Amino acid sequence: MRAYAPWWDFAEICSLRRRPTVRRRSLSLASRAVGEIDLYGVFVSGLLVWAVVAYGLTTVLVRLFAWLKLYRLVWHRALFDFAVYVIVWGGVAMLASRLAFRGLGGE
């Protein structure tokens, strides 16, 4: 007689047990945030606007890095510039999301 069940029996037992599902219909304020921006009657994706803003900020950072001669420490300048762009774009999008969440009555 075994004191424990093998792992395949345990997985089978757990998968056969029916778990109650919870369905929430209400959306949080963050998920209701507007993903489009109205520019003179033309709806533009928010990500496109944030990409353009991030491009401007990245251009400033790249010129600052060149002026400080930080590219001497970088192996692949184009890859580094792209990584900086992606990081800045993520930061701009996150900041815009938080500001939009606050504008809708969030924290």
N, C-alpha and C positions, 0 to 999 in steps of 0.2 A: 504494500500500500504506500502510495506517494504522499508526502506531506504537502506538496505544492503542485499546482497545475503547470504544464509547460506553457511557454509564451504563446504558442499558436492557439491553445485552448482559451487562454485569458483574452487574447485579442478577439476571438470569436464570441466569447461571452459578452464582452464590452460592446461589440458592434450589434448584438442582438437586442440589447437593452434599449428600450425606447425612451428617448429623452424629450422632455417638453420643449417646444420651440416658442420663443418669445418674438413676436412681430411688433415692431414699433412703427406706427404710421407717421408720427410727428417728426419733422425734420428740424435739425438744429439751425440756429441762425447762421452759422458759418456755411452750411450747405445751401442756404437760400440766397447767399450773396450773389450779386449780379456778376456774370462772367463776361458781359459785353459792355462796351462803352459807346455811347452815342456821340459821334463827331459830325455835327451839322446834318443830322438825319441818316448818316451811314453808321451802321453797327459794326464795330471793330472788336475782334477778340481781345479780351483783357491781356492774355499772354503775349500777343503781338505788341501791344503798347508797352508792357513791362520789358519785352525784349529790346525795344528801341531805347528805352530809358537805361537799361543795363548796358547797351552798347555804348551810349554816351559816357556813362560812368567808367566803363572798362577802358575807353579811349583815354580818359584822363589818367587812370591808374597806369596804363602802359607807358604813357609819356613820363609819368613820375618815376616809374621803374627804370626807364632809359636814362633819365636825368640823374638818378641816384646810382646808376651803373650796377643795378642788381642783376642784370642779365648775364653778367660774368659767372654767376653762380648757377645759372639755369642750363640744363643739358640741351633742351629742345625748345627754342623760343616760341614757335607757333603752337606747340602743344601746351606750353605754360600759359600763353595768352588765351587759348581756348578754355583751359581749366579755370582761369580767373573769370572769364566771361560767364561760364556756367555757374560758378559760385555767386557772382554778383547778381545774375538773373534770378537765381533761387532766393537770394536775400531780398531783392526788390519785390518778387512775387509774394514772399512770406510777409513782408512789411505791408504791402498793399492789402493782403488778405486780413491781416490783423486790424488795419485801419478801417476796412470795410465792415468787419465784424463789430467794431466799436460803434460805427455809424448806425448800425441796425439795432442798437440798444443792448449790445453784449456787455461784457465786463467793462 
